[in-house]
Amino acid sequence: MSEHRLSRADARRIAVRAQLLDEPRPTDLLDVVRRLGAVQVDLTAAVAPSADLVCWSRLGGGYALGDLDGLFQERVVVELRGFLRPAEDIALYRAEMAQWPGPEPLRDWQMDVAEWVSANDECRLDILDQLEAEAPLSARRLPDSCVVPWRSTGWTNNKNTQRMLDFMEARGEVAVASREGRERQWDLAARIYPDDASVPAVPAVEASVERGRRRLSALGIARAKAVEVSAEPNDVGSVGEAAVVEGLRGQWRVDPAQLDHLGEPFRGRTALLSPLDRLVFDRKRMTELFGYDYQLEMYKPVDKRRWGYWALPILHGDQLVGKLDATADLAAGVLRVAAVHQDEPFSSAVRQAVDREVEDLAAWLDLSVAR
């Protein structure tokens, strides 16, 4: 099959449609989670937790804070590797869990991790025993009986129990049951995930291809290969169909279902996005498709920030046009808007549309706007 030739506008509109950010808005939360495939958990609440913002950006007033947590408590949505996913998608990870730390040949880091877990197997068994008896429990309430400490140059150094839990989650032994504040509460995976009978494991190779297909369906257009990231990749392998995008080097993969919409009028809208929204999370793809300059600045010193601690990207139609620097001051009952950064001067229509979204954001949070 020959490559599809797409304009930059075509590619942007495919990406926006796939992420359910066009008109009409979706109306069902579980369907949104299934369509997106993975919604990242991040509890930074300068405005609202990221996962809630992602859902509000799609559903608008049809989404209430806590609705997503309700699906999680009902176990129709589960957390895996820091992302909320449809519970039935666990079938696509069971084979990978069973062959942890990965298929042969193992990489050096995989061998190191496997050796560390093996050396501390008594701790792993202690954790399983305690969870069996009194779960859910946070990491700090679980035993650290490791005989070899976890060594890292980063923040996880000597965090033995937390690292063991992360690897046990990857093995399919434990799962996040709930959160208390910022702490994950752990339980045995068998009590959280659907049982093997209802969602039997999909063979590893087939599951990997299917995960790539679903990822492409959620993104619309993506690279076959991208920089490797943990938890949820940005690339899609060989699924979909080949495409080239005007003005961009290399080949892309496009979801065939999206190609059917190219001849239809594009019905865009204005949306305020979480900094972790999948439309912008892959910063390289974001820059290529949208020509958008953005960084999450929460880790920068205040005097080095251009747009704000947790600035929200602003989507208008098929363009990313600015950033909203706002903070939810719950004690004062206001959404404090420090700035609306315009990448290019807004037209009157764009300014009014953005102002309406800011008002809607405040109303969703049950706050008034303080500019």
N, C-alpha and C positions, 0 to 999 in steps of 0.2 A: 504494500500500500504506500502511495506517495505521501510526502509530508503535507500537512495542512499549513497554509500560509495565513497568518493572522496579523492584523494590525495591532498596535499597542492598545488601542481602545477596545478591540475585540477581546484581547487577553485580560484586560482589567475587568471588563464586564463579565467574563466567564468566572473570574475569581470572586467578584462581588455576588453574583447569582449563587454560586456554589456555597458561599458562606451565609446565605439566607439574609442578605443585607439589602436586597432590592424590595420593590413592591410587588405583590402585597405581602405584609408581614405574615409569618407563620402564626399559628394559634395554639399549637399543642407542645408543651414543654418536652415531654418524652420523645416526641418526633424530632424536635430540635436536637436533643442530645444524640439521638440515633443518626441524624443527618450529619452532624458535626463530627461524630465518632469519638472525640476526646475533648474534654473541657478541663483546662489546667486549674489545679487547686493552688491558690495563693491567698493568704489571709491578710495581706496588706490592705488596710481599710481606710486609706486617705480619703477615698470617696465611698467605695463599697468593695467587698471582696471580689476578686477578679472573676470568678466563676459566675457570680450573680450579675456582674456588669455584662458579661458575654450574653447571658440569657436575656437581660433587659434590652440590650441593643437589638436583639432579634424580635422579641415579643412585645416590647414596650409596656404599656399599662396592663397587658394581659399576664405579666409576670409579677409576682409579689416576692419580696425577700423571704427566704425560708422555703419556697416551693421546691427548689433543687434539693435542699436538705431533706425535704419530705420524701422525695423519690429515693434518696440514699437510705433513709431509715426503712423504707419499704423494700429495700434490696432489689429494686428494678434497675437501679444505678449503683455501681460499685466503684471504689477507688483502687487504682493500680498504678504504681510508679508515678504518683503525684498527679494523675489525671482521673477525672470522673468519666466512666465509660458505661455503655449499656451492659447490663449484667450478662446478657446472652453472648457478648463478645469474649467472655472468658474462654469460651471454646477455642478461640483462635490463639490462646496463649498456653493452654494446658500442655501441649507437646513440648513447647520451648521450656516450660517450667520443669518438665520431667527430665530433660536432657541438660539441665543447668550444670556447669556454667556455660555450656554451649556445645555445638557439634565440633568434632575433631576436624582439623587440627586447632587446638586452643591457642589463643594469643598469650603472650607472656603475662599480661595483667590478669587474664582469666585463670591461669595456672596459679598465680600468686594468691588470688582470692580463694580459690578452691583449697589450697594448702592451709590458708589461715582458718577457714571454716572447719576443715578437718582437724586441725590442731586444737580447736576449741569446741569440738563436738559435744563435750560434756555440758558446756554452756547452752548450746542449741537445745539439747534434750531437757535441761533445767527449765528453759523458757517454755517449751512445749508442755511440760508437766504443770507449770504454774498457770499457764493459760487454760489448760484443761480444767483446773480446779476453780479458778476465780476470775476469768476474763469478763469484761474487757479491762486491760491494764495499759498504762503508759509505759514508755521505755524506762523511766526512772523508778518504776515500781517493780521492774523485772530484774532477775538476778544477773550480776556480772561475775560469772565464774570462769572467765577467760584466763587461760594460762599464758597466752601470747597476746599482748596488747595490739590494738590496731594502730598502725603508724601512718601518718599522713602529714603533708606539709600544709594542709588546709584546716578548716574548722572541725573536721571529723576526727582529728588526732586524739587517740585514746578514748573515743566514744564507742566503746566496745559493744555495749548492748544495742545501741542504735544501728551500728553497722551490721551486727548479726541479724537484727530484725529486717533490715533492707535486703539482705541476701536470702533470708528465709521467705520474704515476700516474693522475691524472684523465683524461688524454688516452689512456690505454691503452697507453703506450709502455714503461713499466717497472712492476715489481711487486716486492713483498717476497718474497725467497727464503728467508730464515731470520733469526734473531736471534742475536747474540753478546752476552751480557749484556743491556744495555738498547738496544743499537744494532741498527737494522734493516740487513740486508744486501740489496742490490738486485741485480736481474738484469733482462734484457729480458723484457717481459711475455709474449712469444711462447714463452718457455721455461718459464713458470710456469703460465699459464692454459691451459685446454683450447683446442684449435685451433678455428678458425672452422667447420670442417667438422663437428665433433662437437657444438658448441654455437653454431649460427649466431645472429647478432644478431636480437633481437626488435625490430620497429619501435618508435621512441621513445615514441609515445603509448601504444601497447599495453603496452610494458614498464613505463611509469610506473603504469598502472592495475594491472598484475599485481603490481608491488612493493607497492602499497598493499593489494591483496588479501591477499598473504602476510603483510604487517605486521599487518593486522587479525586474521588467523588466529592469529598468535603472541600478540597482545595480548588478543584476545577482545572487548574493548570499548575504543573510543578516540574522541576528538573528530575531526570532519571537518577542522578547522583547529586548529593549535596554534602556539605561538611557534616560529619557524624556528630550527633547530639544524643544525650541520654533520654530515655523514656519514650519519646514520641518523635520519630524521624521526620525530616522535612522533604525527603526524596521518596520516589515511588517505584523505582526499578523500571521494568519493561511493560508495566500495565498501561492501558489506554492506547492512544494513537500518537504518532510522532507529529510534531508541529514546530514551525519556526515563527518567531515573532519579529515583526518589522523593527529594524534598528538594534536588535539584540543578538549577541553571538550565541552559537550553539543551538542544540536541539532541546525541545521541551516535550513533555507528555501531556496530552489533553484528554479530559473525560469525554468520550464519544457522546454521552447524553447531553452535554453542554453545547455541542456543535449544532444540534437541532434548533437551538434558540437564537443562533446568530442572525437569522433573517427576521426575527421578531423585534418590535420596538423595545428598547431598554427602558425599564421603569425604575429609575434610581430614587433614592431618598437620602435624607441627612441622618447620620448616626454618630454618636459618641462612643468610642471604642475603648476597651481595656488595653493598656500597654501590652498585655499578654494575649490579646485576641489573635486567632490564627491568621487573620487577614494580614497582620503586620508582624507576627512573631518571627518569621524567617526574614531577618532584616535585609539580606542580600536579594531575595525574591521581591520584597517590598520596594527596594530601591530600583531594581530593574523594571518592574511592571509599572510602578506609580511615580518614579522619580521623586520619592519622598524622603526628606532628611529627618531622621528621628532616632533618638536614643532614650532609653529609660535612665533617668538621672537621679534616682533615689540614693544611689551609692556615691554620688559626686558631692564634694563640698558645696555648700550653698552658693558661694561666690563663683563657682564654675558652671552653674546651671543656666541654660538658655531658656528652658520652657517650664521647668517646675519639677518638684519631687515626684509626682505621679501624673504627669500630663497625659490627658486623653487624646489620642489621635481623632481628628474630625474627618469623617467621610461625607462627601457631598456628591451624589450621583456615582460616577465611576472614578472620582478623583479624591485623593487625600489632600485636604486644603489647609489644615492648620492644627493647632493643639490647644486644648482647654486646660489651663492651670487652675484647678479648683480643689477645695478641701471641704469635707463634710464636718461641720462643727456641731455635733449632736447635742452637746450641752447647751449651746446657744440657740439651737433650732434653725441653723442657717447653712446653706451651701455657699461658702465663701469663694467667689470667683476673683482670683488675683489678676488673670489676664486671659484673653482669647487671642492667641498668636495667629496671625494671618500670613500664610506662606506667600500669597499674593493678595493685594487688596480685595476684600470681599465686595461683590456687587450688593445692591440693596436686597435682592432676593435671597442671596446666600446668607447675608447677615441676619435677616429675619428668620430664616430656617434654622440657623444655628442657635439663635436666641430662644426659639420655641423648644429646641431639644434641651437646652440648659434648664428652661422652666420645667419641662417634663421630667428631667433627671431629678430636680429638686422635689417635685411633687411625688415622685416614686419613693424618695427617701423620707417623705413627710417633713420636708424642710422648706424654708423660703429662701429666695436668692438674695445674697448680699454682694453687691459688685464693688 
